[in-house]
Each structure stands twice: as structure tokens, then as C-alpha cells.
């Protein structure tokens, strides 16, 4: 049984590594999801890794000598102030491909503010149209995205904020796609993208925008769920793990 499981994992790893870009989704606070990402990164041995969790400025601070020192790397990245889960969950992903070039696709506060107010060209440095940001979303998709934002914020935010929050999510998708494309152009690939499941979905996330901008690239998209729950969005592969132990996320809103 163990040899069969290993063979299956090897087959999946080889399939993923054959792609130009592999997108590895996650539920951010689930440690098992990060273990799976690190294992896949080790199997792919990418030339570059793109992190949603890092801005370009943070990614530029990553040096080979820091990769072996999790505490020093976390300090250099100012991770403790970032709002992301414990760096101990993410460090194995860095360590799994020590020769990979690290890229950051994170959206800063000023960029987010510009997107919320309707401006994409500044944050995208004139490439908004290349990634479809010059067009409004179809009405049904806009409504679905707004509903997801309301649910994610425990139905506790004013409805008038929802369109701006959707614009920020669109910017995050586009920044991920743009940075993944840049990483592939600069390194030749393969490239791995580490991001949340919402940005990884093929139907409207960064893979859709990347497909619009560079349809010639081969893309493999992995989503990760908990306890086998359905994962919408059109993933090529879905992995499941036990749920993370977490407090009630809506407690703060009450």
C-alpha cells in the first residue's frame, strides 16, 4: 500500500512539474496544506516561487543565507506584522527549493486603496487591460463575488463596501498573474505560485487572467480543501486534509 501511494504521488508530481506554472492553493491557516505545498515544491524544483504573502519589496530581501535560518528570514520579511499565519508553516516551502528565485505579488495599502477607488492602471503599471481589468465583470460574477466577500466578513460589513472589496480582489488576481508571467519570462520556469484557493480558482482567479495574457503557457492548478468539502472554481486537482484548529472567525465581528 505504501509503495502504491508513493507511486501515485510521484505520478502526480511529475504531471505537475511538466507544467510551465503550477498554482498551489491553500486555506491559509491549515498546516497540512503547507506541508503538501512544500512536498510539491520539492518535487517540481521550480526556478521561481511567487508568494501572494510577499510584496515585491519583501521578496527582494530573501537571500540564500537567510533560507536556512527561519527566525532571521521571518525578521527580514517583517512577517510578524504581516497578518499572515505563523511563519513556521511557510518556511518549509522556501526551504524545499533553495535555488528558486523568490517573487512577491502582494498588494500594498496604497495599491489596494487605488483599486477600491476604481484605479487599476497605477498599481498595474499600465498593464490593466492586458489582464482584463479595463472591463467590468459580468453581473452574475460581480454578484457572486460580492456575496463571497460578505460571507468572508461574517455578514458584518456595509454593502456599499462590497464593490470596492471585489476590485481589490481583482487586483490581487492580476498581480499574481502578472508576477507569475514575469517570473517565467525571467527564469524560464517552471514557476510555482503559492496563494489562497480563492485566487487559485480557474474560473475567475489568477489562472483565468494568466490564460488571457499568455494562453501559450501550460498551467496546473491545485486546490486544497478540508474534510473532503467541495471546492468550487474548476481546479485541475483537489487535495484534502483535516480541518485546522481555529477560533470562531466571526467572534471579532460580534
C-alpha positions as semicolon CSV with decimal commas, in nm:
position;residue;x (nm);y (nm);z (nm)
1;X;0,000;0,000;0,000
2;X;0,281;0,240;0,088
3;X;0,458;0,178;-0,244
4;X;0,132;0,232;-0,433
5;X;0,072;0,563;-0,254
6;X;0,429;0,673;-0,325
7;X;0,392;0,580;-0,691
8;X;0,068;0,777;-0,716
9;X;0,230;1,080;-0,552
10;X;0,527;1,051;-0,791
11;X;0,295;1,039;-1,092
12;X;0,108;1,348;-0,973
13;X;0,432;1,529;-0,900
14;X;0,571;1,452;-1,245
15;X;0,249;1,571;-1,406
16;X;0,262;1,896;-1,213
17;X;0,632;1,954;-1,277
18;X;0,572;1,927;-1,651
19;X;0,373;2,250;-1,641
20;X;0,517;2,595;-1,704
21;X;0,333;2,730;-1,399
22;X;0,189;2,534;-1,106
23;X;-0,057;2,715;-0,882
24;X;-0,079;2,565;-0,533
25;X;-0,384;2,685;-0,342
26;X;-0,434;2,673;0,033
27;X;-0,652;2,753;0,328
28;X;-0,406;2,993;0,486
29;X;-0,414;2,866;0,843
30;X;-0,411;2,491;0,768
31;X;-0,064;2,348;0,845
32;X;-0,131;2,034;0,641
33;X;-0,187;2,241;0,330
34;X;0,156;2,397;0,367
35;X;0,314;2,055;0,413
36;X;0,154;1,946;0,086
37;X;0,279;2,262;-0,086
38;X;0,635;2,207;0,038
39;X;0,628;1,846;-0,085
40;X;0,503;1,952;-0,426
41;X;0,761;2,232;-0,449
42;X;1,038;1,984;-0,369
43;X;0,910;1,751;-0,642
44;X;0,884;2,028;-0,903
45;X;1,215;2,200;-0,813
46;X;1,095;2,530;-0,960
47;X;1,317;2,805;-1,092
48;X;1,091;3,058;-0,920
49;X;0,827;3,074;-0,648
50;X;0,567;3,351;-0,638
51;X;0,411;3,424;-0,299
52;X;0,082;3,605;-0,250
53;X;0,205;3,675;0,104
54;X;0,504;3,887;-0,001
55;X;0,524;4,226;-0,165
56;X;0,794;4,268;-0,430
57;X;0,995;4,469;-0,178
58;X;0,980;4,188;0,078
59;X;1,071;3,924;-0,178
60;X;1,384;4,119;-0,270
61;X;1,510;4,072;0,086
62;X;1,527;3,693;0,057
63;X;1,887;3,578;0,026
64;X;2,035;3,223;0,017
65;X;2,197;3,263;0,359
66;X;1,860;3,354;0,517
67;X;1,682;3,044;0,389
68;X;1,847;2,822;0,648
69;X;1,753;3,049;0,938
70;X;1,373;3,067;0,975
71;X;1,384;3,328;1,252
72;X;1,616;3,558;1,060
73;X;1,412;3,520;0,742
74;X;1,088;3,597;0,925
75;X;1,250;3,908;1,074
76;X;1,378;4,024;0,734
77;X;1,029;3,982;0,589
78;X;0,863;4,156;0,889
79;X;0,632;3,856;0,892
80;X;0,506;3,905;1,246
81;X;0,343;4,233;1,144
82;X;0,203;4,099;0,817
83;X;-0,115;3,938;0,946
84;X;-0,037;3,603;0,785
85;X;-0,033;3,279;0,990
86;X;0,277;3,153;1,173
87;X;0,587;3,168;0,952
88;X;0,680;2,818;1,071
89;X;0,412;2,689;0,834
90;X;0,554;2,874;0,534
91;X;0,929;2,836;0,584
92;X;0,939;2,472;0,458
93;X;0,809;2,596;0,123
94;X;1,107;2,830;0,091
95;X;1,344;2,556;0,208
96;X;1,203;2,300;-0,038
97;X;1,359;2,483;-0,335
98;X;1,661;2,676;-0,203
99;X;1,780;2,766;-0,553
100;X;1,447;2,913;-0,659
101;X;1,416;3,285;-0,716
102;X;1,153;3,436;-0,485
103;X;0,891;3,677;-0,618
104;X;0,629;3,874;-0,429
105;X;0,284;3,951;-0,572
106;X;0,136;4,109;-0,261
107;X;-0,074;4,425;-0,292
108;X;0,029;4,716;-0,071
109;X;-0,208;4,950;0,110
110;X;-0,177;5,233;-0,141
111;X;-0,237;4,995;-0,431
112;X;-0,539;4,849;-0,255
113;X;-0,676;5,196;-0,190
114;X;-0,634;5,288;-0,556
115;X;-0,819;4,973;-0,663
116;X;-1,100;5,032;-0,415
117;X;-1,149;5,376;-0,563
118;X;-1,157;5,231;-0,914
119;X;-0,800;5,279;-1,033
120;X;-0,607;4,983;-1,171
121;X;-0,356;5,140;-1,410
122;X;-0,129;5,279;-1,138
123;X;-0,083;4,954;-0,943
124;X;-0,060;4,754;-1,267
125;X;0,188;5,000;-1,419
126;X;-0,023;5,047;-1,732
127;X;-0,095;4,675;-1,787
128;X;-0,451;4,667;-1,650
129;X;-0,605;4,593;-1,990
130;X;-0,367;4,302;-2,051
131;X;-0,523;4,125;-1,754
132;X;-0,883;4,224;-1,820
133;X;-0,911;4,494;-1,554
134;X;-1,034;4,751;-1,804
135;X;-1,369;4,573;-1,833
136;X;-1,644;4,538;-1,571
137;X;-1,729;4,189;-1,452
138;X;-2,043;4,016;-1,580
139;X;-2,333;4,098;-1,346
140;X;-2,370;3,742;-1,216
141;X;-1,999;3,714;-1,137
142;X;-1,996;4,055;-0,968
143;X;-2,290;3,950;-0,752
144;X;-2,127;3,616;-0,666
145;X;-1,801;3,783;-0,571
146;X;-1,977;4,039;-0,354
147;X;-2,167;3,760;-0,178
148;X;-1,840;3,579;-0,106
149;X;-1,689;3,895;0,038
150;X;-1,990;3,947;0,262
151;X;-1,973;3,585;0,380
152;X;-1,598;3,610;0,441
153;X;-1,664;3,912;0,664
154;X;-1,941;3,737;0,860
155;X;-2,220;3,949;0,703
156;X;-2,097;4,236;0,919
157;X;-1,979;4,498;0,668
158;X;-2,179;4,769;0,489
159;X;-2,299;4,661;0,146
160;X;-2,159;4,975;-0,014
161;X;-1,808;4,850;0,061
162;X;-1,850;4,531;-0,142
163;X;-1,777;4,664;-0,493
164;X;-1,450;4,816;-0,372
165;X;-1,351;4,493;-0,199
166;X;-1,416;4,300;-0,519
167;X;-1,194;4,544;-0,707
168;X;-0,914;4,476;-0,459
169;X;-0,955;4,101;-0,512
170;X;-0,940;4,153;-0,889
171;X;-0,619;4,348;-0,844
172;X;-0,471;4,070;-0,632
173;X;-0,559;3,816;-0,902
174;X;-0,400;4,034;-1,168
175;X;-0,085;4,098;-0,965
176;X;-0,042;3,724;-0,912
177;X;-0,085;3,655;-1,283
178;X;0,146;3,937;-1,385
179;X;0,417;3,833;-1,138
180;X;0,393;3,466;-1,238
181;X;0,435;3,566;-1,601
182;X;0,731;3,789;-1,512
183;X;0,890;3,504;-1,315
184;X;0,851;3,268;-1,610
185;X;0,993;3,518;-1,856
186;X;1,294;3,592;-1,634
187;X;1,378;3,237;-1,524
188;X;1,237;3,015;-1,797
189;X;1,031;2,823;-1,540
190;X;0,892;2,612;-1,403
191;X;0,719;2,855;-1,168
192;X;0,517;2,773;-0,857
193;X;0,256;3,015;-0,721
194;X;0,160;2,998;-0,353
195;X;-0,179;3,155;-0,289
196;X;-0,520;3,112;-0,133
197;X;-0,782;2,895;-0,301
198;X;-0,989;3,198;-0,391
199;X;-0,714;3,341;-0,610
200;X;-0,623;2,997;-0,748
201;X;-0,964;2,914;-0,897
202;X;-0,955;2,864;-1,272
203;X;-1,293;3,015;-1,349
204;X;-1,218;3,373;-1,241
205;X;-0,894;3,381;-1,038
206;X;-0,536;3,440;-1,143
207;X;-0,527;3,133;-1,377
208;X;-0,807;3,287;-1,585
209;X;-0,619;3,616;-1,614
210;X;-0,292;3,439;-1,691
211;X;-0,466;3,239;-1,961
212;X;-0,591;3,563;-2,114
213;X;-0,247;3,725;-2,110
214;X;-0,036;3,420;-2,205
215;X;-0,254;3,137;-2,342
216;X;0,054;2,952;-2,469
217;X;0,169;2,861;-2,117
218;X;0,081;2,526;-1,961
219;X;-0,086;2,567;-1,624
220;X;-0,165;2,317;-1,347
221;X;-0,390;2,435;-1,064
222;X;-0,415;2,259;-0,728
223;X;-0,680;2,349;-0,472
224;X;-0,684;2,231;-0,112
225;X;-0,992;2,170;0,097
226;X;-1,074;2,031;0,440
227;X;-1,253;1,703;0,521
228;X;-1,336;1,646;0,156
229;X;-1,563;1,951;0,130
230;X;-1,641;2,052;-0,229
231;X;-1,415;2,322;-0,372
232;X;-1,572;2,535;-0,643
233;X;-1,370;2,710;-0,910
234;X;-1,254;2,450;-1,160
235;X;-0,929;2,314;-1,019
236;X;-0,720;2,055;-1,204
237;X;-0,653;1,870;-0,880
238;X;-0,803;1,894;-0,532
239;X;-0,629;1,774;-0,215
240;X;-0,797;1,737;0,121
241;X;-0,671;1,747;0,480
242;X;-0,828;1,754;0,825
243;X;-0,951;2,100;0,927
244;X;-0,720;2,328;1,118
245;X;-0,796;2,408;1,479
246;X;-0,922;2,765;1,479
247;X;-1,133;3,000;1,686
248;X;-1,465;3,127;1,559
249;X;-1,359;3,376;1,287
250;X;-1,680;3,575;1,334
251;X;-1,630;3,632;1,707
252;X;-1,446;3,960;1,648
253;X;-1,736;4,099;1,443
254;X;-1,979;4,035;1,725
